[in-house]
Amino acid sequence: MDKLVDIFCDIDDFFTVFIPQWEQQCLTDGTRQRSGRMTMNEVMTIIIAFHTSNHRDFKNFYTGYLARFFKSEFPILLSYTRFIEVMPSSLVPLCSYFSTLKSEPTGIEFVDSTSINVCHNLRIPRHKTLSGLA
């Protein structure tokens, strides 16, 4: 969580380029979209901070950790249930942000060859799906 400011600044730089392009391509029906109390930058920062933390579930991260220790960084913090309602609206910007972070492929790939048990060991000889290929 010591990189919270770095994450926010990187997302903020991304939004200066992304938002004008996104609004240009969005279709509108003339209704005005009301902006929320928290900016999309803050929402995405919290989501990324959760995934980079060691917390197992989002509710304890949000209510027990973020709301308690980082209230000064997020002065207009939404309630947990409202934040969960807002999270799906960040999907498109979040995917676009992650696609900008990807590097060029190098041709080196890693494959995990760990076997996955899909059925009981007694059923393995009876399994006939793709028997000629597998």
Secondary structure, 3 states (H helix, E strand, C coil): CCCHHHHHHHHHHHHHHHHHHHHHHCCCCCCCCCCCCCCHHHHHHHHHHHHHCCCCCHHHHHHHHHHHHCCCCCCCCCCHHHHHHHHHHHHHHHHHHHHHHCCCCCCCCCCCCCCCCCCCHHHHHHCCCCCCCC
